[in-house]
Amino acid sequence: MPVDPSAAPLHIVEPTLVSEAGHCHMLLHSLRAAAPALRFELWAGREWSSRAGAAVPWSDTTVHRHFSRRWRRLQALWLYRRLLRGGEPFLVPTAGRFDLEAIRRVAPGPVPPNRVFLYFHKLSLSPSKEAALRRVAQSQPELVTLGTTEIIESRLQSLGFRNTGVMLPLPPRPGPAARPQPFRRIVVAGAARADKGFAHVVDLIERLAAGAAGSPGWPIAVQLSGDHYARHDPVTRAALQRLAAVQYPPLQRLPQTLPSDDFLTLFDGALCLQPYEPSEYADKVSAVTLDALNAAAPIVTVEGTWMAAIARRHGCGVVAPTTSADDLLAAIRTALERYPELAEAAARAAARFASQENWAPLLRRLQAG
């Protein structure tokens, strides 16, 4: 369906989008596939690389290299003020408290219905944050707030936001549904970060290198790349130093962010290891999980995470009770013993997710506006 050049664009405000790294690029790829007739204007980081658009049809999208790391909050205030006065709809795909309060501060008056969309991937509430967000909900009742899970939507509603919804945008499948494959390797995919349990991954690899019982040279591929700006947090830097000293021949180190096609190929015949911190991922969706399921790759994760709920609900993975190396080893052994069964379940889970109207809560409101 061709883009209608006369239609008002949807402005997307994503300061951290500079490359194919992370879930921001996947999220916009998903939206682009769900709404091919919609015209977009993307407000991204100044470091935006032309390669970042290689996997997405950006030819009819205006990309504004707008945000610097140092000044991005001031730049966001200016941009929100401009967009609110311009009257065209905009979406903040990774919204937080700052975005809500900034919009309340610079809005010239009541925001009309179906004009401003804020998408929350995580929403933790302290008393001060709860009070601040209640003030926003009272002063701007027409803001549309969306979450990745029902838990987030319930929290938004409890704060007084009345236009809410749940969206789980999946990465578009590059082709037909993947068929389960024989096991090839354990994969730790995505940016190396403390909240994603990278230090626990290194603990596990050290145990494998020391000849942990029941692990006869399991092949494992680990991405070592940093965040959007190629940075690592202190905990992860220390873990990377430990990993540099490990001698484990079946280990494949992947130091750079991978192009989309190469990244997706990682999951062919993979067991996807996600020892993410429960405190960070209890209600936070992982794009890596969705990529794994799309490739019919089962997961190993940790109790108390969103991924654990997915693994249990769909039978597509094994849940370790803690992030300790012993518990992860035991979970991996169980998953490998059941790998064909779990891979079939992963393929079925992906089919169920793909049948959902992932972006419908946003697109219906845009049409109504």
Buried (B, 14 or more C-beta within 10 A) or exposed (E): EEBEEEEBBBBBBBBBBBBBBBBBBBBBBBBBBBBEEBBBBBBBBBBBEEEBBEBBEBEBBEBBBBBEBEEBEEBBBBBBBEBBEEEEBBBBBBBBBEBBBBBBEBBEEEBEBBBBBBBBBBBEBEEEBEEBBBBBBEBBBBBBBBBBBEBBBBBBBEBEBEBBBBBBBBBBBEEEEBEBBEBBBBBBBBBBBBBBBBBBBBBBBBBBBEEBEEBEEBBBBBBBBBBBEBEBBEEBBBBBEEBEEBEBEBBEEBEEBBEBEEBBEBBBBBBBBBBBBBEBBBBBBBBBBBBBBBBBBBBBBBEBBBBBBBBBEBBBBBBBBBBBBBBBBBBBBBBBEBBEBBBBBBBBBBBEBBEEEBBEBBBEBBEEE
